[in-house]
């Protein structure tokens, strides 16, 4: 039950952000990259990165993009917000959210890096 409520909250947040950013726009159809950052308190995050990202990607399906198979690249990260760190080129949105001290998840969808640089 708690997971279903969380999934509904993710879908609502995605729909709200999508309609505010692109009023009347249909879901995206091309290849995409997702950035998911879990800003958490305490020494360990509450979820593994794969368990954190899957419900988010599933709930954005049909709202932000047609199908989550469009995701070609993903950056999945946990960041502890109750430990010292330095902001470098962070958005005002992230800075304000971190300053609030409450746990939150940041999600961004963007074009994939093409061509993708393979590791050396």
C-alpha positions as CSV (number, residue, x, y, z in Angstrom):
1,X,0.0,0.0,0.0
2,X,2.8,2.5,0.8
3,X,4.5,1.7,-2.4
4,X,1.3,2.3,-4.4
5,X,0.9,5.7,-2.8
6,X,4.5,6.6,-3.5
7,X,4.1,5.5,-7.2
8,X,0.9,7.6,-7.5
9,X,2.8,10.6,-6.0
10,X,5.7,10.0,-8.6
11,X,3.2,9.9,-11.5
12,X,1.4,13.1,-10.2
13,X,4.7,14.9,-9.8
14,X,5.9,13.8,-13.3
15,X,2.6,14.9,-14.9
16,X,2.6,18.2,-13.0
17,X,6.3,19.0,-14.0
18,X,5.8,17.8,-17.6
19,X,2.6,19.9,-18.1
20,X,4.3,23.0,-16.6
21,X,7.4,22.6,-18.7
22,X,5.7,21.7,-21.9
23,X,2.0,22.6,-21.8
24,X,-0.1,20.3,-24.0
25,X,2.9,18.3,-25.2
26,X,2.7,14.7,-25.9
27,X,5.1,12.2,-24.3
28,X,8.6,12.1,-25.9
29,X,9.2,9.4,-28.4
30,X,13.0,9.3,-29.1
31,X,16.0,7.9,-27.2
32,X,16.5,9.5,-23.8
33,X,18.9,9.7,-20.8
34,X,17.7,9.8,-17.2
35,X,19.4,11.3,-14.2
36,X,18.1,10.2,-10.8
37,X,19.7,11.5,-7.6
38,X,18.4,10.3,-4.2
39,X,19.3,13.0,-1.7
40,X,19.1,11.2,1.7
41,X,20.0,11.6,5.3
42,X,21.9,9.1,7.3
43,X,24.9,6.9,6.4
44,X,23.0,4.6,4.1
45,X,20.3,5.2,1.5
46,X,16.9,3.5,2.1
47,X,17.0,1.7,-1.3
48,X,19.4,0.2,-3.8
49,X,19.8,2.4,-6.9
50,X,18.0,-0.2,-9.1
51,X,15.1,-0.5,-6.7
52,X,14.9,3.3,-6.4
53,X,14.9,4.0,-10.2
54,X,12.6,1.3,-11.6
55,X,9.3,2.6,-10.1
56,X,10.3,6.1,-11.1
57,X,10.9,5.1,-14.7
58,X,7.8,3.0,-14.8
59,X,5.5,5.8,-13.5
60,X,6.9,8.4,-16.0
61,X,5.9,6.0,-18.8
62,X,3.0,7.5,-20.8
63,X,3.5,10.9,-19.1
64,X,7.0,12.1,-20.0
65,X,7.9,9.4,-22.6
66,X,5.9,6.7,-24.4
67,X,7.9,3.7,-23.1
68,X,10.8,3.3,-20.6
69,X,12.6,1.3,-23.2
70,X,13.5,4.7,-24.7
71,X,15.9,5.2,-21.8
72,X,19.3,4.5,-23.4
73,X,21.5,5.9,-20.6
74,X,21.0,6.4,-16.9
75,X,22.9,8.1,-14.1
76,X,21.7,6.8,-10.8
77,X,23.2,8.3,-7.7
78,X,22.8,8.5,-3.9
79,X,24.0,11.8,-2.2
80,X,24.0,12.2,1.6
81,X,22.6,15.6,2.4
82,X,23.5,15.6,6.1
83,X,27.2,15.5,5.4
84,X,29.4,18.3,4.2
85,X,29.7,18.7,0.4
86,X,30.3,21.4,-2.1
87,X,27.8,22.7,-4.7
88,X,29.3,23.0,-8.2
89,X,27.0,24.4,-10.9
90,X,24.0,23.0,-9.1
91,X,20.6,24.3,-10.0
92,X,18.8,26.7,-7.7
93,X,16.1,24.1,-7.3
94,X,18.6,21.5,-5.9
95,X,20.3,24.0,-3.6
96,X,17.0,25.1,-2.1
97,X,15.8,21.5,-1.6
98,X,19.1,20.5,0.1
99,X,18.9,23.5,2.4
100,X,15.5,22.3,3.5
101,X,17.2,19.2,5.0
102,X,14.4,16.8,3.9
103,X,15.1,13.7,1.8
104,X,14.1,14.1,-1.8
105,X,14.7,12.6,-5.3
106,X,15.7,14.7,-8.3
107,X,14.8,13.4,-11.7
108,X,15.9,14.8,-15.1
109,X,15.2,13.5,-18.6
110,X,17.5,14.7,-21.3
111,X,18.9,13.7,-24.7
112,X,21.4,10.8,-24.5
113,X,25.1,11.4,-25.1
114,X,25.7,10.5,-28.7
115,X,28.1,9.1,-29.6
116,X,28.5,7.4,-26.2
117,X,32.1,7.5,-25.0
118,X,33.3,4.0,-24.1
119,X,35.6,3.6,-21.1
120,X,39.3,3.7,-21.9
